[in-house]
Structure formats: C-alpha cells, structure tokens
Amino acid sequence: MNITDAKKMSLVVYVLFLISIVMPPVAVIAVVLAVMKRNEMRGTIYYNHMLYLIRTSIASFVLWIAGLILALIVVGYVVLFCVSIWFAFRVIYGFVQFNHDQNVDPYKWFLA
C-alpha cells in the first residue's frame, strides 16, 4: 500500500472511530478495518495510528466490561463515564495528530 492509500484508509478508520463516539457499534467495523489494513501500512506513520486505535478500542472494551460489572455497586457508572471520556479524547487527539501528519505513540495510555 502506498503512502496516499495508507493515508486515505487511516482517514476512513478515524472517521469510523469518531462516529463510534455517538454510535458505539460502528467501533467494531473500525477495529476490524484497522486490524486488516495495519500490516499493509508498516513503515509509515499510519501503522502507529492503526496500532494506537486498536489498543485504544481493546482497552476501552475491557474497561467498559469492568464498568458494567461495577455498575452493580454504583461506582461502575463513574468508570463508564471516565472510560467514555478517555476513549473520545484519544480518538480526537489521534485524529488531530493525523491531520497534522504527526506520529502518535501507540504504547502510551496518557499524554504525559
């Protein structure tokens, strides 16, 4: 995959993730697409963007499950809210970096 195609595919995946902020099932399509196309982007900054989004979605899913379980004792609602904000922030931050043709560190969970 050439750099132009990698950038276009990354844009599609980011748009799907942005849509998933308000329509969560769309995230499944975005993750599948990111996993399928990421190896074709090896050697470009877009590979890191795909890895960043995949890791974000997996962590969010696991934390959402924990939040749902903890919702039985009310604290889970706080967890669900925080995970939702964290997910939205990471997707928006990654998209801004993508638009400026900058790399993201897929192994950092926070910006610090």
N, C-alpha and C positions, 0 to 999 in steps of 0.2 A: 504494500500500500504506500503510495507516495505521500508526501507531506500535505498536499492540498486535500487529498481524500481523507487523511487522518484528521485534519482539522475539521472538515465537514462532518465526519462521523462523531467526533467529540462534541461538536455543537449540537447534533441531534440528541446525543446521550444527555448532555447538560440540560437541554430544553425539556426532555422527558423527566429528569430529576426535579427540575423547577416545577413542572406541572404536578409531580407527585407530592409536593408540599401541601397542596389542597385536595389532591385525588390520590391517596396512598397506593392503590393497586397499580398505578402506572409505574411505580418504582420497580415492580417485578420485570416489566418489559425493559426498563432502562438497565437493570442489573444484568439481565440475560444478554442484551446487546453489548454492554461493556465487557463482559466476560468473553463473548465470542470474538470481539474485534481487538481486544487489548494486545494479543501477541503479534498481530499484524502491524502494530504501532511501535514495536520495540525499536529503540534507538532514537525516538523522538520525545519531546516533552509531553506529548499526548498520551504516551504509555503511562507516565506517572499520574496524569489526570484520571485515566481509567482506573488505575490501581487505587487512587485516592477515593474515587466514588464507590468502588466495590467495597473497600474497607469501611467506608462511612455507612453504607447500607447494611452490611453484616453486623456491625457494632450497634447500629440503631435497632435492627430487628431483635437482637439478643436483649438489649436494654428495654425494648418495648415489652417483650415477653416477661422480663423481670418486673416491670412496672405493672403489668396486668395481674401478675400473681400478688404483688404487694398491694394492689388496689383493694384487696380483701381487708387490709388493715389501714386503709385510707392514705397512707404515705405514698402508695403507688401512683396516686393522681399527680402528686408533685413530681415523681420520677417521670411519668409520661409527659408532663408539660416540659420539663427540663430537656428530655431527650428530643422532643419535637423542636424546641428552640435550637438545640445543638445541631440537629440534622439540617434545619433550614439555614443556619449560619454557615455550616461547612459547604453546603451546596452553593450558596450565594457567593461565599468567599472564593471557592474554586472557580466559579463562573467568571468572577471579576478578574482573577489571575489569568484565566484562559483568554479573556478578551484583550488583555494586555500582553499576550504571548509570553507569559511568565510561567515558570515551573511551579509546582506545588510539591511539598514533601509528603508522600503518602504514608509515612511512618509516624508522623506527628499527629497526636489527637487534639492538641490545642495549639494556639499560635505562639505561645511563649517559648 
